[in-house]
Amino acid sequence: MKFDAIAPGIYPELVYPPYKSTVHRGPTQPLLRVDAPVPVSRNIAPTSRILLPNDADLTAHGEAAPLGEKIVVTGRIVDEDGKPVRNSLLEVWQCNAAGRYRHKKDQHDAPLDPNFNGWGKMMTDDDGRYRLITIKPGPYPWGNHDKAWRPAHIHFSLFGNVYAQRLVTQMYFPNDPLFAYDPIFQSIPDQAARQRLISRFSIEETVSDQMLGYEFDIVLRGRDATPFGI
């Protein structure tokens, strides 16, 4: 196996003292990236049979509509050369509109929504596009420091077409006032790289009076790569 060094600045600092838990769990050795020619011969090729009905519509998992602002998120997944990453698995998870995850470890004082689970999956099409229908997540406290609140975000897990493209990251929403106070977001040193984690409002993708539209494109590897989220 061969590895390449990773340029500083684009990716989060794995030991970032303002994000307190990284001091105890972050690796101290520099990051290395798998050399691309090595894994390209072993393609990741999931089948669409793993998808269940409404996996790409998180608002359709209950007996009624979930509470909150209904949105649609769409975008393209491309590689470092700008070519579409086709027929690739993409998984998402998020908290509900009140800022609570459906997970036993999330016990913060916010209500669960019986009509919202907060997870789903989809495949990219031949142009590398995906489309997700969901509820805009709420901010939530996370106990890292006094007045610690996470900006609203959706988690993305991407497998790409080859092992070297694996990415787990977070999508944020425009103009969130919590950006300046969030050490997870601020752990990415390069300001331009941080901006690549923020979706764009899109009136073109907005669906009539049903849901507002957002665009979030993702680049797997390369100079303009989307940073991973920690």
Steps between C-alpha positions, in 0.01 A plus 500: 500500500628848408409828667516870414548785745202732549540874453438695823205732546219329312416232754407540868779507754466158659619632834326835543489607867179710472330172394582336831456130424757512218775556757438149634405314184660682206792329322835673547662377178443697176221387270582290195278438199489169316681542169226510237648253243509227764128463582343593166501142378261403780182686428225544755183402320193485727172393352183709504331200665630625834263798475163484671191702404533863612864463604567834327194667657548535874158663532320182392599262782208555737125496504484876444728783393779583745518838666732764361600673179489259207796537264657332200879464471657414167845512347772322304772267624815531288857373519821705507482543121139623506360175360169375644513229764227278359277241667664556836351451846433807712368478857367784717397549861388801702308626802139612478367856482524532879870405499477143629628176349302179520779328693514374856808710577320822411308592812495877473180681593333514158209292368531202270278503192310170457488566124869567450786249529774716353691258277489387138702403195500542124707437188648758267376494140706489179581871538610452862190675633302419813175635644395493865170611653511570871431746782742780581677386818514720807809610693573316822720528811789256524680576825846576362516838677270764646224591253620232258245459220555324169389679183223322308657226289443173314756219511606347166680170452631433149664186366596631156588253228837394644633459852718812481189720463342411835371811679293582808408866530237752610284740301417835659246769409577854379552791740480299821596729793652203687787448252728739687444316829519138382843339551411209269441738210793720600739203525543522122782757466433607140206739466431402139485134603250585775279672245483178298303347789223762474207428270351763268137608507343431159177652379532275193490185717223641722179305437202736472348555845614158627868531588800730469797380297869476586797389289801320643766373260775269625848448357675174591877554518719763336580866552134601532398199708213528745653476851401211719298570813622382839 
